[in-house]
Amino acid sequence: VQATVHYHDDRVVTLQFLGDVQPGWHITAYAAKGSGHYQVDTKDCYRRGLDVILRMVRTGQRPLDDDQLLESVRVMEMITRALVV
C-alpha cells in the first residue's frame, strides 16, 4: 500500500507499507538542500516510549499537543477509508 499526504504548508509525505520486509522501518527524506536515507532502529522503541511517559508523569508536561498526538491516527484513518471504498 502506498499513500501520499499533502499538507497545507506544501509538505508532501509518501508512505509505503511493504508488509514483512527487512529492515522493518526506514525513512527517505528529500528537502531543498539534499536528501537522506535512514534505517530506523526499533529494538528499544518501547523502552524509549515508556521513558517519555514517565518523564511526562514526573514533570506534568506533555511531550506532544493534541494535534501532534492525533496526526498519525488521522492519516491511518484516511488510508483505511480509502482502502475500503
N, CA, C and O of each residue as an XYZ file, in Angstrom:
340
protein
N       0.854     -1.169      0.000
C       0.000      0.000      0.000
C       0.894      1.224      0.000
O       1.861      1.296      0.758
N       0.574      2.176     -0.842
C       1.303      3.447     -0.863
C       0.287      4.571     -0.734
O      -0.754      4.553     -1.390
N       0.588      5.544      0.110
C      -0.289      6.690      0.312
C       0.546      7.961      0.286
O       1.659      7.995      0.811
N       0.009      8.994     -0.323
C       0.670     10.296     -0.364
C      -0.191     11.302      0.374
O      -1.385     11.428      0.103
N       0.421     12.020      1.313
C      -0.278     13.008      2.124
C       0.244     14.388      1.738
O       1.449     14.635      1.780
N      -0.666     15.286      1.363
C      -0.318     16.672      1.025
C      -0.776     17.563      2.175
O      -1.958     17.581      2.519
N       0.158     18.300      2.765
C      -0.159     19.184      3.873
C      -0.352     20.611      3.380
O       0.130     20.981      2.309
N      -1.070     21.413      4.179
C      -1.359     22.801      3.812
C      -0.109     23.661      3.680
O      -0.129     24.671      2.976
N       0.985     23.275      4.350
C       2.222     24.059      4.278
C       3.138     23.576      3.150
O       4.336     23.862      3.155
N       2.574     22.843      2.184
C       3.267     22.350      0.985
C       4.157     21.139      1.221
O       4.839     20.704      0.293
N       4.177     20.578      2.422
C       4.905     19.323      2.620
C       4.139     18.208      1.924
O       2.909     18.210      1.873
N       4.889     17.264      1.394
C       4.305     16.074      0.793
C       5.004     14.868      1.416
O       6.232     14.791      1.425
N       4.222     13.936      1.931
C       4.766     12.740      2.565
C       4.190     11.532      1.839
O       2.976     11.418      1.670
N       5.069     10.636      1.413
C       4.628      9.380      0.805
C       4.970      8.244      1.751
O       6.119      8.076      2.161
N       3.952      7.470      2.090
C       4.115      6.332      2.989
C       3.979      5.057      2.166
O       3.083      4.940      1.330
N       4.863      4.116      2.404
C       4.797      2.815      1.741
C       4.753      1.741      2.815
O       5.631      1.665      3.674
N       3.725      0.918      2.754
C       3.568     -0.189      3.690
C       3.865     -1.458      2.900
O       3.063     -1.887      2.071
N       5.023     -2.052      3.164
C       5.534     -3.125      2.319
C       5.353     -4.512      2.918
O       5.869     -5.485      2.369
N       4.648     -4.623      4.008
C       4.470     -5.942      4.607
C       5.667     -6.340      5.443
O       6.300     -5.499      6.081
N       5.969     -7.613      5.436
C       7.026     -8.152      6.292
C       8.370     -8.116      5.569
O       8.844     -9.140      5.076
N       8.979     -6.940      5.508
C      10.277     -6.789      4.840
C      11.331     -6.398      5.868
O      11.002     -5.943      6.963
N      12.567     -6.573      5.519
C      13.679     -6.201      6.396
C      14.527     -5.151      5.691
O      14.794     -5.344      4.505
N      14.970     -4.075      6.296
C      14.637     -3.711      7.667
C      13.181     -3.293      7.770
O      12.571     -2.891      6.780
N      12.633     -3.389      8.957
C      11.221     -3.112      9.163
C      10.844     -1.657      8.925
O       9.781     -1.382      8.368
N      11.689     -0.727      9.335
C      11.373      0.698      9.195
C      12.547      1.415      8.545
O      13.699      1.227      8.936
N      12.246      2.221      7.570
C      13.279      3.085      7.001
C      12.628      4.356      6.513
O      11.439      4.382      6.196
N      13.416      5.405      6.455
C      12.924      6.729      6.073
C      13.826      7.276      4.984
O      15.052      7.210      5.083
N      13.211      7.813      3.951
C      13.946      8.572      2.951
C      13.349      9.972      2.939
O      12.143     10.137      2.757
N      14.179     10.961      3.130
C      13.714     12.339      3.187
C      14.364     13.157      2.074
O      15.567     13.053      1.835
N      13.566     13.958      1.409
C      14.044     14.857      0.366
C      13.701     16.279      0.781
O      12.575     16.558      1.194
N      14.664     17.168      0.673
C      14.449     18.563      1.041
C      15.179     19.452      0.034
O      15.906     18.961     -0.829
N      14.981     20.736      0.153
C      15.568     21.689     -0.789
C      17.094     21.603     -0.822
O      17.709     21.853     -1.858
N      17.701     21.251      0.307
C      19.167     21.235      0.375
C      19.765     19.836      0.353
O      20.943     19.668      0.668
N      18.975     18.824     -0.015
C      19.536     17.480     -0.106
C      18.563     16.417      0.338
O      17.385     16.687      0.572
N      19.070     15.203      0.451
C      18.226     14.088      0.848
C      19.026     13.131      1.731
O      20.250     13.230      1.828
N      18.322     12.216      2.364
C      18.982     11.223      3.195
C      18.105      9.998      3.342
O      16.879     10.080      3.270
N      18.743      8.872      3.547
C      18.025      7.615      3.770
C      18.478      7.052      5.116
O      19.675      6.948      5.384
N      17.518      6.693      5.949
C      17.829      6.269      7.306
C      17.120      4.965      7.630
O      15.941      4.797      7.321
N      17.836      4.053      8.245
C      17.258      2.826      8.764
C      16.920      3.079     10.224
O      17.790      3.484     10.995
N      15.683      2.851     10.612
C      15.233      3.153     11.962
C      15.415      1.927     12.849
O      14.888      0.853     12.560
N      16.160      2.101     13.923
C      16.405      1.030     14.877
C      15.254      1.007     15.883
O      15.098      1.949     16.661
N      14.455     -0.044     15.878
C      13.280     -0.117     16.748
C      13.463     -1.070     17.927
O      12.503     -1.348     18.646
N      14.667     -1.571     18.134
C      14.833     -2.611     19.162
C      14.509     -2.118     20.573
O      14.135     -2.924     21.425
N      14.642     -0.819     20.840
C      14.322     -0.326     22.179
C      13.215      0.734     22.154
O      13.149      1.584     23.042
N      12.351      0.682     21.140
C      11.331      1.720     20.988
C      10.324      1.722     22.144
O       9.846      2.784     22.541
N      10.000      0.550     22.683
C       9.044      0.510     23.797
C       9.652      1.115     25.063
O       8.964      1.811     25.809
N      10.931      0.853     25.305
C      11.594      1.438     26.473
C      11.666      2.951     26.332
O      11.416      3.681     27.291
N      12.010      3.423     25.135
C      12.092      4.868     24.918
C      10.719      5.518     25.059
O      10.603      6.623     25.590
N       9.686      4.837     24.588
C       8.325      5.357     24.755
C       7.932      5.440     26.217
O       7.328      6.421     26.651
N       8.276      4.406     26.975
C       7.994      4.415     28.407
C       8.763      5.534     29.101
O       8.234      6.159     30.021
N       9.996      5.801     28.683
C      10.774      6.914     29.247
C      10.045      8.243     29.047
O      10.013      9.080     29.950
N       9.463      8.433     27.867
C       8.725      9.667     27.577
C       7.502      9.773     28.489
O       7.216     10.842     29.030
N       6.783      8.660     28.658
C       5.595      8.661     29.516
C       5.983      8.956     30.966
O       5.327      9.763     31.625
N       7.030      8.318     31.466
C       7.453      8.548     32.842
C       7.916      9.985     33.062
O       7.647     10.571     34.111
N       8.612     10.555     32.077
C       9.031     11.957     32.178
C       7.799     12.865     32.263
O       7.784     13.831     33.026
N       6.769     12.547     31.474
C       5.544     13.334     31.499
C       4.883     13.242     32.874
O       4.404     14.248     33.398
N       4.852     12.044     33.462
C       4.246     11.860     34.785
C       5.020     12.658     35.832
O       4.422     13.290     36.703
N       6.358     12.627     35.745
C       7.190     13.341     36.731
C       7.068     14.855     36.600
O       6.981     15.556     37.608
N       7.061     15.366     35.371
C       7.105     16.819     35.164
C       5.734     17.453     34.982
O       5.564     18.651     35.208
N       4.751     16.643     34.570
C       3.427     17.200     34.284
C       3.352     17.878     32.927
O       2.331     18.477     32.589
N       4.420     17.791     32.145
C       4.439     18.430     30.826
C       4.275     17.376     29.733
O       4.996     16.379     29.691
N       3.309     17.625     28.851
C       3.069     16.701     27.753
C       4.130     16.888     26.673
O       4.484     18.023     26.356
N       4.644     15.802     26.102
C       5.656     15.926     25.053
C       5.072     16.356     23.710
O       5.785     16.905     22.870
N       3.776     16.109     23.505
C       3.106     16.461     22.253
C       1.745     17.057     22.571
O       1.105     16.684     23.554
N       1.307     17.995     21.721
C      -0.042     18.533     21.910
C      -1.053     17.595     21.235
O      -0.666     16.617     20.596
N      -2.338     17.899     21.379
C      -3.381     17.021     20.851
C      -3.238     16.781     19.346
O      -3.361     15.646     18.886
N      -2.982     17.837     18.584
C      -2.849     17.677     17.130
C      -1.684     16.764     16.768
O      -1.802     15.929     15.872
N      -0.569     16.920     17.458
C       0.588     16.066     17.188
C       0.297     14.613     17.546
O       0.682     13.701     16.814
N      -0.376     14.400     18.658
C      -0.713     13.044     19.085
C      -1.651     12.354     18.093
O      -1.524     11.157     17.837
N      -2.585     13.117     17.541
C      -3.612     12.528     16.683
C      -3.241     12.483     15.206
O      -3.961     11.871     14.417
N      -2.143     13.112     14.812
C      -1.789     13.180     13.396
C      -1.664     11.799     12.761
O      -2.244     11.561     11.702
N      -0.933     10.900     13.372
C      -0.763      9.570     12.767
C      -2.079      8.801     12.740
O      -2.325      8.030     11.812
N      -2.923      9.000     13.741
C      -4.234      8.340     13.758
C      -5.085      8.855     12.601
O      -5.745      8.068     11.923
N      -5.077     10.158     12.371
C      -5.850     10.748     11.262
C      -5.374     10.213      9.917
O      -6.185      9.857      9.062
N      -4.070     10.157      9.734
C      -3.526      9.673      8.462
C      -3.921      8.215      8.239
O      -4.361      7.853      7.147
N      -3.767      7.379      9.261
C      -4.121      5.969      9.116
C      -5.620      5.788      8.878
O      -6.023      4.884      8.145
N      -6.435      6.623      9.480
C      -7.892      6.571      9.261
C      -8.212      6.902      7.799
O      -9.045      6.235      7.185
N      -7.571      7.905      7.249
C      -7.805      8.249      5.833
C      -7.379      7.109      4.907
O      -8.076      6.794      3.942
N      -6.241      6.498      5.203
C      -5.761      5.377      4.389
C      -6.737      4.203      4.480
O      -7.076      3.590      3.468
N      -7.181      3.899      5.684
C      -8.115      2.792      5.886
C      -9.412      3.035      5.134
O      -9.928      2.122      4.490
N      -9.950      4.249      5.203
C     -11.188      4.576      4.475
C     -10.997      4.438      2.968
O     -11.883      3.953      2.264
N      -9.852      4.860      2.488
C      -9.589      4.761      1.036
C      -9.497      3.308      0.586
O      -9.899      2.984     -0.532
N      -8.978      2.436      1.430
C      -8.845      1.031      1.068
C     -10.185      0.301      1.051
O     -10.360     -0.663      0.305
N     -11.123      0.755      1.864
C     -12.416      0.092      1.989
C     -13.340      0.433      0.829
O     -14.255     -0.335      0.529
N     -13.127      1.542      0.183
C     -14.024      2.002     -0.902
C     -14.098      1.015     -2.015
O     -14.802      1.244     -2.999
